[in-house]
Amino acid sequence: MAKKKKKKIKAGFEISLETTPFHVLFFAAYPLILLYMVNAKEMYAYLLIKPMFISILAASALYCAVLFMVKNALKAGFMTSVFIIWFFTYGHLYRSLEAPLKLTNHFVLFPMTMALAGAVIAFVARLRIKNTQTPEKINLILNYVAIGLVLFVTAAAILRMPEQGKIEPVKQLTETAAPSSADEKYPDIYYIIMDGHARSDYMKKTFNYDDSVFIDKMRSMGFYIPAKAKANYPETLLSFASFLNCDYLDKLIKLDPASDDRVVVKDQIKKKSALGYLKDKGYTVIIFPSINVTNAMKAGADYIMTPAALTFGEFEYMIFSTSVISAVSGFFHEGEPPAYQARRESIRYDFKYIPETAKMGSPKVVFAHIVCPHPPFVFDAQGGAVINTKPINFADGDHSDFSTEEYVEKYGAQARFIDDMTVKMVENLMKNMKKNSIIIIHGDHGSGSHLNWEDYTKTDFGERLSIFSAYYLPGGGDKLLYPGISPVNNFRLIQKFYFGEKINLLPDKSYFSKWDKPYDFIDVTKYTQ
């Protein structure tokens, strides 16, 4: 009699590419690495850590919950991955279909895609599996696809990462005296950036906004308003790196005109610059950050003033705007993604609490970056909310979401409100600040209604590089001011007059460059005269 063969029973769990849905974790990681890869020239890799941890943790928790319900690992993995793919691709799908289908909100596409994803998930949940080999083959394919995607975008991100070793400092900011202890004779300094604030002549001829009432109020409070103030560079990162280090970028680092690596200038913002100079003098550094560029300055701050609306950073807001979150949140905010309301809260917070810092100990430097009247446009002329249904976009010029006509209308309205808020902020600040305090307010660049990042012939250089500036320099410091002053000389002037440094002012130049070649500069100073 032939003996029956005994089946071998494997103890424990079998972990393999065929039987384990690793794809859940890789699909949770892939969209974030992809988003970083696209923006690798403008952001630091460490910003991936927190959202990546949260995404993988949430995906794991969701998988465990589904596994508990369906009692099948392969089913649970497939269902979870379908949800993850829908969650992270919805925002991209909406943007690609927005123009051709003339979508104005999420009330059509969101339920359609949710129903489709839900139908697939429900079908898999109800599916009776008789042959285990088929699901294992599908699981194996999904694992290969997910792992392959992650490896591909990771390699691409590494290739696009800035080559930090090639950054070569040319020189230090200035020869300074040895650090001294805090001295009450030192003036408090309030340095406020109004992002994209245009000069009066362009306010009138481009936006039909006569800001003479605003200018007169500022002058009546003791401010010097240079009639021909100009920016040194056409975008925020370049401008910040320059004026914080009191020099032109080609004098600070060796730049490749063919490069599009913006992290090198973020490093210039992070390094010991004008704020570091003041900190060595005993100053307390207080920063009101934006969600983008000013985050690079946080490491050197003693106090970071920020509302709850800015709990999330730049990268998190990118994730929100490209995922299902943008649609779900829109249903509770009149169809508007929550980032817009966060922007309003942040701007109002800055205007309210900058004056409050006057009550803090001296000497101090208060640095604020108010991303306004720069797009997106969230206020009307009276400060009411302008509702936006598209994912938030901080780009300017032809990279923004606005036609030239829309830009002109909405920028002008938002600028009116911001100017009113600026007067109130300064009035409140002057009630409590020290008598010898310094206040400097200026745009980092001008407006962008006629800005084309790829075509010089379609760009108004004068509009982009002409900025509003206001200087309150007590004790005779205003005698060094002149109509065409630019930000590169602001901290030089402070060091020269108020700290006795042997430092000269530089020629005031304005440079323009295309977006994809930010260091291939052309001199456009003549257009700002």
NUVEX-557698 format. One record per residue (C-alpha): residue number from 1; chain; x, z, y. Coordinates in steps of 0.05 Angstrom, whole numbers, plus 5000, padded with zeros to 4 digits. Example, Ala and Ser with C-alpha at 12.3 -4.5 7.8 and 13.67 -1.06 7.14 Angstrom:
<sites>
num / chaine / u / w / v
1 / A / 5246 / 5156 / 4910
2 / A / 5273 / 5143 / 4979
</sites>
This chain:
<sites>
num / chaine / u / w / v
1 / A / 5000 / 5000 / 5000
2 / A / 5029 / 4979 / 5067
3 / A / 5041 / 5034 / 5117
4 / A / 5006 / 5030 / 5185
5 / A / 5052 / 5026 / 5244
6 / A / 5046 / 5085 / 5290
7 / A / 5038 / 5071 / 5365
8 / A / 5090 / 5101 / 5409
9 / A / 5061 / 5146 / 5462
10 / A / 5101 / 5151 / 5526
11 / A / 5103 / 5220 / 5557
12 / A / 5093 / 5230 / 5632
13 / A / 5085 / 5177 / 5685
14 / A / 5115 / 5108 / 5680
15 / A / 5146 / 5087 / 5746
16 / A / 5161 / 5013 / 5751
17 / A / 5146 / 4954 / 5796
18 / A / 5090 / 4933 / 5748
19 / A / 5054 / 4999 / 5745
20 / A / 5069 / 5034 / 5812
21 / A / 5039 / 5008 / 5878
22 / A / 5101 / 5015 / 5921
23 / A / 5071 / 4961 / 5965
24 / A / 5027 / 5013 / 5999
25 / A / 5088 / 5045 / 6031
26 / A / 5122 / 4979 / 6048
27 / A / 5059 / 4949 / 6079
28 / A / 5054 / 5012 / 6121
29 / A / 5126 / 5003 / 6145
30 / A / 5127 / 4927 / 6154
31 / A / 5084 / 4920 / 6218
32 / A / 5125 / 4972 / 6254
33 / A / 5192 / 4942 / 6236
34 / A / 5164 / 4873 / 6256
35 / A / 5142 / 4900 / 6323
36 / A / 5210 / 4931 / 6334
37 / A / 5245 / 4867 / 6313
38 / A / 5207 / 4827 / 6365
39 / A / 5226 / 4878 / 6419
40 / A / 5295 / 4897 / 6394
41 / A / 5329 / 4872 / 6456
42 / A / 5288 / 4918 / 6500
43 / A / 5282 / 4984 / 6461
44 / A / 5321 / 5033 / 6420
45 / A / 5316 / 5035 / 6344
46 / A / 5304 / 5111 / 6343
47 / A / 5235 / 5099 / 6373
48 / A / 5215 / 5074 / 6303
49 / A / 5225 / 5141 / 6270
50 / A / 5162 / 5179 / 6291
51 / A / 5111 / 5123 / 6283
52 / A / 5144 / 5102 / 6217
53 / A / 5139 / 5173 / 6190
54 / A / 5066 / 5179 / 6212
55 / A / 5047 / 5111 / 6183
56 / A / 5079 / 5123 / 6115
57 / A / 5050 / 5194 / 6112
58 / A / 4980 / 5169 / 6130
59 / A / 4985 / 5112 / 6080
60 / A / 5006 / 5161 / 6025
61 / A / 4949 / 5208 / 6042
62 / A / 4899 / 5151 / 6041
63 / A / 4925 / 5126 / 5975
64 / A / 4918 / 5196 / 5944
65 / A / 4847 / 5202 / 5970
66 / A / 4827 / 5133 / 5941
67 / A / 4863 / 5149 / 5875
68 / A / 4822 / 5213 / 5870
69 / A / 4758 / 5172 / 5876
70 / A / 4773 / 5111 / 5833
71 / A / 4819 / 5145 / 5781
72 / A / 4862 / 5082 / 5775
73 / A / 4930 / 5077 / 5808
74 / A / 4932 / 5001 / 5813
75 / A / 4861 / 4997 / 5842
76 / A / 4877 / 5051 / 5892
77 / A / 4941 / 5017 / 5913
78 / A / 4907 / 4949 / 5923
79 / A / 4849 / 4979 / 5962
80 / A / 4896 / 5019 / 6006
81 / A / 4940 / 4959 / 6021
82 / A / 4879 / 4917 / 6040
83 / A / 4859 / 4971 / 6091
84 / A / 4931 / 4976 / 6118
85 / A / 4936 / 4901 / 6127
86 / A / 4869 / 4898 / 6164
87 / A / 4888 / 4959 / 6206
88 / A / 4953 / 4930 / 6232
89 / A / 4935 / 4856 / 6238
90 / A / 4869 / 4863 / 6275
91 / A / 4899 / 4866 / 6344
92 / A / 4943 / 4805 / 6332
93 / A / 4883 / 4767 / 6304
94 / A / 4841 / 4785 / 6365
95 / A / 4894 / 4761 / 6413
96 / A / 4903 / 4695 / 6376
97 / A / 4827 / 4681 / 6376
98 / A / 4812 / 4710 / 6445
99 / A / 4822 / 4646 / 6484
100 / A / 4796 / 4593 / 6436
101 / A / 4733 / 4633 / 6419
102 / A / 4726 / 4662 / 6490
103 / A / 4722 / 4733 / 6464
104 / A / 4709 / 4786 / 6518
105 / A / 4703 / 4847 / 6473
106 / A / 4709 / 4871 / 6401
107 / A / 4635 / 4872 / 6384
108 / A / 4638 / 4808 / 6343
109 / A / 4707 / 4803 / 6311
110 / A / 4714 / 4877 / 6294
111 / A / 4651 / 4883 / 6250
112 / A / 4665 / 4815 / 6218
113 / A / 4736 / 4833 / 6197
114 / A / 4715 / 4903 / 6177
115 / A / 4660 / 4875 / 6133
116 / A / 4708 / 4826 / 6101
117 / A / 4760 / 4880 / 6087
118 / A / 4705 / 4927 / 6063
119 / A / 4677 / 4873 / 6016
120 / A / 4745 / 4863 / 5984
121 / A / 4755 / 4938 / 5976
122 / A / 4685 / 4947 / 5947
123 / A / 4695 / 4890 / 5898
124 / A / 4760 / 4920 / 5872
125 / A / 4728 / 4989 / 5867
126 / A / 4671 / 4962 / 5824
127 / A / 4716 / 4916 / 5782
128 / A / 4720 / 4935 / 5709
129 / A / 4790 / 4923 / 5683
130 / A / 4793 / 4904 / 5609
131 / A / 4862 / 4874 / 5607
132 / A / 4916 / 4917 / 5640
133 / A / 4966 / 4861 / 5642
134 / A / 4931 / 4822 / 5698
135 / A / 4928 / 4880 / 5748
136 / A / 5000 / 4897 / 5732
137 / A / 5022 / 4826 / 5747
138 / A / 4983 / 4827 / 5812
139 / A / 5015 / 4894 / 5829
140 / A / 5084 / 4866 / 5813
141 / A / 5072 / 4807 / 5860
142 / A / 5047 / 4852 / 5916
143 / A / 5109 / 4896 / 5908
144 / A / 5155 / 4837 / 5911
145 / A / 5119 / 4809 / 5973
146 / A / 5118 / 4876 / 6010
147 / A / 5190 / 4893 / 5994
148 / A / 5212 / 4822 / 6012
149 / A / 5176 / 4825 / 6079
150 / A / 5208 / 4892 / 6097
151 / A / 5277 / 4868 / 6077
152 / A / 5269 / 4804 / 6117
153 / A / 5245 / 4836 / 6182
154 / A / 5296 / 4893 / 6175
155 / A / 5353 / 4842 / 6169
156 / A / 5324 / 4803 / 6228
157 / A / 5319 / 4867 / 6269
158 / A / 5391 / 4885 / 6254
159 / A / 5414 / 4816 / 6276
160 / A / 5374 / 4823 / 6341
161 / A / 5398 / 4893 / 6356
162 / A / 5443 / 4900 / 6417
163 / A / 5517 / 4898 / 6401
164 / A / 5532 / 4965 / 6433
165 / A / 5607 / 4960 / 6419
166 / A / 5613 / 4901 / 6467
167 / A / 5590 / 4940 / 6528
168 / A / 5651 / 4948 / 6573
169 / A / 5645 / 4993 / 6633
170 / A / 5682 / 4964 / 6692
171 / A / 5688 / 5026 / 6735
172 / A / 5657 / 5093 / 6752
173 / A / 5604 / 5101 / 6806
174 / A / 5651 / 5131 / 6858
175 / A / 5707 / 5180 / 6868
176 / A / 5671 / 5245 / 6880
177 / A / 5690 / 5314 / 6900
178 / A / 5693 / 5369 / 6848
179 / A / 5625 / 5397 / 6828
180 / A / 5602 / 5452 / 6874
181 / A / 5551 / 5507 / 6865
182 / A / 5480 / 5499 / 6889
183 / A / 5477 / 5503 / 6964
184 / A / 5413 / 5515 / 7004
185 / A / 5442 / 5469 / 7058
186 / A / 5436 / 5410 / 7011
187 / A / 5372 / 5371 / 7024
188 / A / 5318 / 5365 / 6972
189 / A / 5311 / 5291 / 6954
190 / A / 5245 / 5257 / 6935
191 / A / 5258 / 5188 / 6908
192 / A / 5194 / 5150 / 6891
193 / A / 5189 / 5080 / 6861
194 / A / 5124 / 5042 / 6874
195 / A / 5132 / 4989 / 6820
196 / A / 5122 / 4918 / 6847
197 / A / 5102 / 4939 / 6917
198 / A / 5106 / 4878 / 6963
199 / A / 5131 / 4877 / 7035
200 / A / 5082 / 4876 / 7093
201 / A / 5091 / 4802 / 7110
202 / A / 5076 / 4782 / 7038
203 / A / 5018 / 4830 / 7034
204 / A / 4986 / 4792 / 7091
205 / A / 5002 / 4720 / 7075
206 / A / 4995 / 4724 / 6999
207 / A / 4942 / 4777 / 6989
208 / A / 4905 / 4774 / 7056
209 / A / 4918 / 4848 / 7064
210 / A / 4939 / 4872 / 7133
211 / A / 4973 / 4938 / 7117
212 / A / 4990 / 4954 / 7190
213 / A / 4947 / 5017 / 7189
214 / A / 4987 / 5042 / 7129
215 / A / 5054 / 5024 / 7160
216 / A / 5034 / 5058 / 7226
217 / A / 5014 / 5122 / 7191
218 / A / 5081 / 5124 / 7154
219 / A / 5119 / 5113 / 7219
220 / A / 5079 / 5167 / 7254
221 / A / 5104 / 5216 / 7201
222 / A / 5176 / 5199 / 7217
223 / A / 5191 / 5143 / 7167
224 / A / 5235 / 5083 / 7181
225 / A / 5203 / 5020 / 7152
226 / A / 5254 / 4963 / 7146
227 / A / 5221 / 4897 / 7164
228 / A / 5264 / 4855 / 7118
229 / A / 5274 / 4902 / 7059
230 / A / 5294 / 4866 / 6996
231 / A / 5302 / 4880 / 6922
232 / A / 5368 / 4865 / 6887
233 / A / 5338 / 4841 / 6822
234 / A / 5270 / 4812 / 6799
235 / A / 5253 / 4861 / 6743
236 / A / 5250 / 4936 / 6735
237 / A / 5305 / 4949 / 6685
238 / A / 5357 / 4910 / 6724
239 / A / 5336 / 4942 / 6790
240 / A / 5339 / 5013 / 6762
241 / A / 5407 / 5004 / 6730
242 / A / 5434 / 4977 / 6796
243 / A / 5408 / 5027 / 6847
244 / A / 5419 / 5088 / 6803
245 / A / 5492 / 5068 / 6795
246 / A / 5499 / 5045 / 6868
247 / A / 5527 / 4977 / 6850
248 / A / 5511 / 4907 / 6827
249 / A / 5506 / 4898 / 6751
250 / A / 5565 / 4851 / 6745
251 / A / 5608 / 4906 / 6775
252 / A / 5582 / 4958 / 6726
253 / A / 5586 / 4922 / 6660
254 / A / 5611 / 4855 / 6634
255 / A / 5549 / 4813 / 6624
256 / A / 5539 / 4751 / 6582
257 / A / 5495 / 4701 / 6621
258 / A / 5469 / 4674 / 6555
259 / A / 5447 / 4743 / 6529
260 / A / 5377 / 4770 / 6529
261 / A / 5398 / 4841 / 6510
262 / A / 5364 / 4889 / 6558
263 / A / 5385 / 4952 / 6521
264 / A / 5454 / 4947 / 6555
265 / A / 5421 / 4960 / 6622
266 / A / 5379 / 5016 / 6594
267 / A / 5445 / 5048 / 6574
268 / A / 5466 / 5043 / 6647
269 / A / 5403 / 5081 / 6666
270 / A / 5418 / 5135 / 6614
271 / A / 5491 / 5144 / 6635
272 / A / 5514 / 5193 / 6687
273 / A / 5493 / 5158 / 6751
274 / A / 5468 / 5181 / 6820
275 / A / 5424 / 5234 / 6788
276 / A / 5484 / 5259 / 6748
277 / A / 5524 / 5263 / 6813
278 / A / 5470 / 5307 / 6844
279 / A / 5465 / 5349 / 6781
280 / A / 5539 / 5364 / 6786
281 / A / 5526 / 5387 / 6857
282 / A / 5478 / 5440 / 6830
283 / A / 5413 / 5400 / 6837
284 / A / 5353 / 5410 / 6792
285 / A / 5330 / 5343 / 6766
286 / A / 5255 / 5333 / 6762
287 / A / 5228 / 5268 / 6734
288 / A / 5158 / 5237 / 6734
289 / A / 5169 / 5184 / 6681
290 / A / 5132 / 5120 / 6665
291 / A / 5120 / 5102 / 6592
292 / A / 5176 / 5051 / 6593
293 / A / 5239 / 5049 / 6634
294 / A / 5243 / 5120 / 6661
295 / A / 5241 / 5148 / 6590
296 / A / 5314 / 5129 / 6587
297 / A / 5327 / 5181 / 6641
298 / A / 5295 / 5240 / 6606
299 / A / 5358 / 5266 / 6574
300 / A / 5388 / 5287 / 6641
301 / A / 5324 / 5319 / 6668
302 / A / 5312 / 5393 / 6677
303 / A / 5237 / 5383 / 6684
304 / A / 5195 / 5326 / 6658
305 / A / 5128 / 5322 / 6693
306 / A / 5078 / 5284 / 6652
307 / A / 5003 / 5287 / 6638
308 / A / 4974 / 5291 / 6568
309 / A / 4957 / 5217 / 6575
310 / A / 5031 / 5202 / 6567
311 / A / 5041 / 5242 / 6503
312 / A / 5053 / 5175 / 6468
313 / A / 5111 / 5130 / 6486
314 / A / 5120 / 5057 / 6499
315 / A / 5126 / 5037 / 6426
316 / A / 5064 / 5077 / 6405
317 / A / 5023 / 5040 / 6458
318 / A / 5047 / 4974 / 6430
319 / A / 5022 / 4996 / 6361
320 / A / 4955 / 5018 / 6390
321 / A / 4944 / 4951 / 6425
322 / A / 4959 / 4910 / 6363
323 / A / 4919 / 4950 / 6313
324 / A / 4847 / 4970 / 6299
325 / A / 4856 / 5029 / 6346
326 / A / 4848 / 4983 / 6406
327 / A / 4779 / 4962 / 6381
328 / A / 4754 / 5030 / 6358
329 / A / 4774 / 5064 / 6423
330 / A / 4742 / 5008 / 6463
331 / A / 4673 / 5026 / 6436
332 / A / 4679 / 5094 / 6470
333 / A / 4708 / 5069 / 6536
334 / A / 4661 / 5013 / 6557
335 / A / 4700 / 4966 / 6512
336 / A / 4766 / 4986 / 6545
337 / A / 4828 / 5007 / 6505
338 / A / 4848 / 5079 / 6520
339 / A / 4916 / 5060 / 6548
340 / A / 4882 / 5037 / 6612
341 / A / 4850 / 5105 / 6624
342 / A / 4917 / 5138 / 6607
343 / A / 4948 / 5094 / 6661
344 / A / 4897 / 5117 / 6713
345 / A / 4908 / 5190 / 6695
346 / A / 4983 / 5181 / 6699
347 / A / 4981 / 5150 / 6768
348 / A / 4933 / 5202 / 6796
349 / A / 4975 / 5257 / 6764
350 / A / 5038 / 5233 / 6799
351 / A / 5005 / 5229 / 6868
352 / A / 4976 / 5299 / 6858
353 / A / 5036 / 5336 / 6831
354 / A / 5095 / 5305 / 6868
355 / A / 5078 / 5347 / 6929
356 / A / 5073 / 5409 / 6885
357 / A / 5146 / 5403 / 6867
358 / A / 5163 / 5423 / 6939
359 / A / 5146 / 5495 / 6918
360 / A / 5201 / 5494 / 6864
361 / A / 5271 / 5520 / 6876
362 / A / 5323 / 5482 / 6917
363 / A / 5365 / 5440 / 6917
364 / A / 5326 / 5390 / 6875
365 / A / 5318 / 5316 / 6866
366 / A / 5249 / 5291 / 6847
367 / A / 5249 / 5222 / 6817
368 / A / 5182 / 5188 / 6804
369 / A / 5167 / 5119 / 6776
370 / A / 5095 / 5101 / 6792
371 / A / 5078 / 5036 / 6757
372 / A / 5032 / 5011 / 6811
373 / A / 5010 / 4965 / 6845
374 / A / 5044 / 4927 / 6789
375 / A / 4997 / 4898 / 6735
376 / A / 4955 / 4915 / 6697
377 / A / 4903 / 4926 / 6751
378 / A / 4862 / 4988 / 6738
379 / A / 4838 / 5009 / 6808
380 / A / 4795 / 4975 / 6859
381 / A / 4808 / 4984 / 6934
382 / A / 4768 / 5050 / 6934
383 / A / 4802 / 5078 / 6872
384 / A / 4745 / 5061 / 6825
385 / A / 4761 / 5039 / 6754
386 / A / 4771 / 4965 / 6740
387 / A / 4750 / 4957 / 6667
388 / A / 4797 / 4916 / 6623
389 / A / 4778 / 4896 / 6552
390 / A / 4844 / 4863 / 6531
391 / A / 4901 / 4903 / 6499
392 / A / 4943 / 4932 / 6555
393 / A / 4997 / 4887 / 6581
394 / A / 5050 / 4909 / 6631
395 / A / 5080 / 4840 / 6639
396 / A / 5082 / 4807 / 6707
397 / A / 5076 / 4737 / 6735
398 / A / 5059 / 4682 / 6685
399 / A / 5069 / 4732 / 6628
400 / A / 5010 / 4774 / 6652
401 / A / 4937 / 4766 / 6632
402 / A / 4916 / 4742 / 6702
403 / A / 4909 / 4674 / 6734
404 / A / 4940 / 4667 / 6803
405 / A / 4871 / 4675 / 6835
406 / A / 4855 / 4738 / 6795
407 / A / 4924 / 4766 / 6809
408 / A / 4917 / 4756 / 6884
409 / A / 4848 / 4789 / 6886
410 / A / 4863 / 4848 / 6840
411 / A / 4933 / 4863 / 6865
412 / A / 4910 / 4865 / 6937
413 / A / 4854 / 4914 / 6920
414 / A / 4899 / 4959 / 6879
415 / A / 4952 / 4959 / 6934
416 / A / 4902 / 4983 / 6985
417 / A / 4884 / 5043 / 6942
418 / A / 4957 / 5059 / 6927
419 / A / 4975 / 5057 / 7000
420 / A / 4919 / 5106 / 7017
421 / A / 4943 / 5152 / 6961
422 / A / 5015 / 5147 / 6986
423 / A / 4996 / 5171 / 7055
424 / A / 4958 / 5231 / 7026
425 / A / 5016 / 5247 / 6979
426 / A / 5067 / 5246 / 7036
427 / A / 5022 / 5289 / 7081
428 / A / 5015 / 5341 / 7026
429 / A / 5089 / 5339 / 7010
430 / A / 5110 / 5350 / 7082
431 / A / 5067 / 5413 / 7087
432 / A / 5112 / 5450 / 7038
433 / A / 5179 / 5415 / 7034
434 / A / 5244 / 5439 / 7067
435 / A / 5255 / 5412 / 7137
436 / A / 5319 / 5375 / 7118
437 / A / 5287 / 5341 / 7057
438 / A / 5298 / 5267 / 7044
439 / A / 5242 / 5220 / 7022
440 / A / 5254 / 5149 / 6999
441 / A / 5198 / 5105 / 6974
442 / A / 5208 / 5033 / 6954
443 / A / 5188 / 4978 / 6907
444 / A / 5236 / 4960 / 6851
445 / A / 5216 / 4887 / 6861
446 / A / 5160 / 4851 / 6896
447 / A / 5094 / 4823 / 6870
448 / A / 5087 / 4766 / 6821
449 / A / 5027 / 4723 / 6838
450 / A / 5072 / 4662 / 6843
451 / A / 5124 / 4682 / 6790
452 / A / 5142 / 4636 / 6733
453 / A / 5195 / 4667 / 6688
454 / A / 5216 / 4600 / 6660
455 / A / 5212 / 4553 / 6719
456 / A / 5247 / 4564 / 6786
457 / A / 5206 / 4510 / 6820
458 / A / 5141 / 4549 / 6806
459 / A / 5168 / 4615 / 6832
460 / A / 5164 / 4644 / 6902
461 / A / 5231 / 4680 / 6907
462 / A / 5212 / 4711 / 6973
463 / A / 5150 / 4743 / 6944
464 / A / 5186 / 4770 / 6883
465 / A / 5246 / 4798 / 6919
466 / A / 5215 / 4824 / 6984
467 / A / 5195 / 4897 / 6978
468 / A / 5163 / 4954 / 7015
469 / A / 5212 / 5009 / 7033
470 / A / 5203 / 5074 / 7072
471 / A / 5259 / 5123 / 7091
472 / A / 5252 / 5194 / 7116
473 / A / 5324 / 5214 / 7131
474 / A / 5329 / 5277 / 7175
475 / A / 5389 / 5299 / 7215
476 / A / 5410 / 5230 / 7237
477 / A / 5414 / 5196 / 7170
478 / A / 5365 / 5143 / 7195
479 / A / 5419 / 5117 / 7242
480 / A / 5451 / 5083 / 7182
481 / A / 5388 / 5044 / 7166
482 / A / 5376 / 4972 / 7184
483 / A / 5321 / 4919 / 7173
484 / A / 5350 / 4884 / 7111
485 / A / 5372 / 4945 / 7070
486 / A / 5365 / 4940 / 6994
487 / A / 5361 / 4994 / 6939
488 / A / 5434 / 4985 / 6917
489 / A / 5454 / 5021 / 6981
490 / A / 5404 / 5078 / 6980
491 / A / 5444 / 5130 / 6942
492 / A / 5508 / 5105 / 6975
493 / A / 5477 / 5121 / 7042
494 / A / 5457 / 5191 / 7018
495 / A / 5527 / 5205 / 6990
496 / A / 5561 / 5179 / 7053
497 / A / 5519 / 5215 / 7106
498 / A / 5495 / 5279 / 7071
499 / A / 5554 / 5294 / 7025
500 / A / 5611 / 5265 / 7064
501 / A / 5635 / 5217 / 7010
502 / A / 5683 / 5162 / 7030
503 / A / 5639 / 5106 / 7005
504 / A / 5618 / 5042 / 7040
505 / A / 5552 / 5005 / 7039
506 / A / 5551 / 4939 / 7001
507 / A / 5526 / 4871 / 7025
508 / A / 5451 / 4866 / 7011
509 / A / 5440 / 4811 / 6960
510 / A / 5379 / 4788 / 6921
511 / A / 5386 / 4755 / 6853
512 / A / 5336 / 4720 / 6808
513 / A / 5341 / 4704 / 6734
514 / A / 5296 / 4677 / 6680
515 / A / 5264 / 4724 / 6630
516 / A / 5301 / 4697 / 6569
517 / A / 5368 / 4698 / 6607
518 / A / 5365 / 4761 / 6650
519 / A / 5439 / 4759 / 6669
520 / A / 5443 / 4686 / 6688
521 / A / 5434 / 4702 / 6762
522 / A / 5423 / 4656 / 6822
523 / A / 5430 / 4682 / 6893
524 / A / 5363 / 4678 / 6929
525 / A / 5379 / 4725 / 6988
526 / A / 5361 / 4671 / 7039
527 / A / 5288 / 4671 / 7015
528 / A / 5280 / 4745 / 7033
529 / A / 5302 / 4740 / 7106
</sites>
